[in-house]
Every structure is written in C-alpha cells, then in structure tokens.
Amino acid sequence: MLATLFQGERGQQPAAHGILEKMYLGVVIRGNQLQAFAAMLMPHQKATTADGSSILDRAVIEHNLLSASKLYNNITFEELGALLEIPAAKAEKIASQMITEGRMNGFIDQIDGIVHFETREALPTWDKQIQSLCFQVNNLLEKISQTAPEWTAQAMEAQMAQ
C-alpha cells in the first residue's frame, strides 16, 4: 500500500513525496519533515492517542525505530531517544512494546539501558512467507473443490492429461 501511495498522484506533492519516499526506503524521518507533512493533513486525519500524541507521530516514531534497528546492533535508551527526538523513557517503552508484539526483533537490557536489535535472516523469513502462501492457496483450492466438485474434477483431469 505504501508503494501505491508513493507512486500515486497525491504522493508526488513535495512534502508528501519526501516523507513517503523515506517511509518506502526505510530512512529515518526528522521532526521538521514530519511537521511539514502534518501541516498538509485535514483535521480528521490528525487523530490523537490516549497520551495526547498524534497517530502520525507514533507511526513515524515506530518507523524510525525500525530504521534504527537496521542501522545499529544495539543502542542506549538515551541515544535512541535523541535519534527519535523523544525522551529516553518513551523510547524504551515503545521499543519494549514493539518487541513484545513481535513487530521488531530484539531484547532490552534494562540494567545497562540498551536495546539490542536482532537481525532476521532473509532465507528463513522467505521460506515462511512461501509456506504461508502455499497454505493459503491450498485453503482456497479446498473451498473451491467443496463448492464446485464437478468443475474441480474436470480441471484435475485436464491438468493430468497435459
């Protein structure tokens, strides 16, 4: 969906294009760039969370945290907070939540005040994605064969004859 936005007509506006490009490429987004983008939003697009921050701010902080996880093996909460332009305690809380929810791989050393990022190996991830796709295709085929057993039998016979 991000690729569609990035390549679409609205994504070509200067402020929108810059931030969407950074999102698409996984690059850290700075506060001044975010403010320029937020100024373009309509009032109904500026929803806030329970802590008073905007949903856009939270999404960009999480995006920047994921970007940092690709750049660093580990980082202190102080450095992470400075990078994300938020207090260190908030950076720790967001990192902890993302790790707990499985949206980021890593662990937190609270004694030393460090977030350790774990990289995913591409091949096992790719294998899991292929396995998931095959499972979904099999489920669809089962549903089709339950709905139209005669058609399924004819299609199988035609496939075997080739």
N, C-alpha and C positions, 0 to 999 in steps of 0.2 A: 504494500500500500504506500509506503514511503517513496518507493521508486516512481509510482504513478503521480504522487503529489509533486515530487522533484521535477519530473519531466512535463507536467501539465502547465496550462496557461497561467494559473494563479501562482505557481511555483517559480515563474520567471520574473516576478516583481523583484527589484533589487534587494530589499530587506528580507523578503521571504526566500529568495533564491540562496542567499548566503547561509542562512540558518538551516534550510533544508539540505543544502549540499553538505554541510558539516555533520548533520544527523546521518545522512546517507553514507558518508565516508567514515563515520565513527570518530570525528575530530572533536576536541573539547570546544565548547561554546562559551564565550566570555559574557559577562553580565551586560556590557554595553550593547552587544549584538542582540542579546535577548530582549533588552528594553526597546530597541528599535523595532523588533518583530512584534512585541506585545502591543506597541502603540498602534499597529495596523489592525488588531483584533477588535471585533464588535463586543459590546458589553456582555452579551450572553455567552461569549467564548472565554470570558475571564473568570470562570468559576474558581472558588477557593476551597481549601481543605479545612478540617476542624482546627488546625493550628494557625490559620489565617494566611498561609502562603497560597499562591495560586497553583492550580493543577499544572499549568505550563512550567512554572518554576520547579516544581517537584519532578516533572518529566525530564527537564533539562539537567537537573542535578543527578538523576539516575543515569541519564545518557552519559554525562561527564564522568561519573563513577565507573561505568563500564569501559569508557575510553581509557581512563587511567589504569584499569586492570589489564589492558593490553600493552600499556607502556611500561609498567612497573611490575617487579616481582613482589615487592612489599612497599608500604609507605606508612609513616606515622600518622596518627589522627590529626596532629597539628598541621602537617604538610598537606594532608588530604583536605582538611578544612580550608586551607589557603587556596588550594587548587580549585576547589568547588565554590569558593567565595562564601562559605558558611562557617559557623562555629564548629570547633573540633568535635564537641559532644553530639551535634546534629549529624555530622559526617559519620561518626561511629554508629549512631542509631540507624541511619539509612543503610549503611554497609551491612550491618547486622541483619536488618530486615530482608535485604536483597539476598544475602547468603542463606538465611533461614528459608525463604520462599523458593530457593533454587534458581533464582534469576541471575545469580553470579556465583562462580566457584571461588571458594577461598575459606579462610578462617581468621578469627580475630584473637590476638594475644593481648588481653586486657592489661596484664601486668606490665608489659613493655610498651603498650599503647600503639600497637602496629596491626595493620591489616595485611595479611599475606594472601596474594592472589594465586590461584591455581589455574594453569592453562589447560584447556581441553585439547586432547589430541584430535586432529581432524578426521582420521580414518575411523576410529570407533564412533564418533558422532555421525559421520556419513553413513556408516553401517546401520546405526539405529534409525536414522531417517529413512533409509531404504526399506528396512524391516517394517517400519510403521506404515509406509506407503503400500507395501505388499499386503499387509494385514487389512488395510482399508479397501484395497482392490478386491481381495478375497471376500470381504463382507458384502461389497456391492454385488459381486457375482452370485453369492448365495441368495441375496434378496431378489435378484433378477430371476434366478432359477426357481425360487419359490413362487414368484408372481407369474412367470411365463415358462412353465416347464417344457411345453412343446417346442417353443422357439429355441430354448436353450439346447434341447436335444438335437434339433436340426443344425444349429450353429456348431455344435461339437462335432457332429458327423461331417459337416462340410470342412471343418478345420482338419480333421483326421484324414480326410480324403486327399488333401493337398500334399 
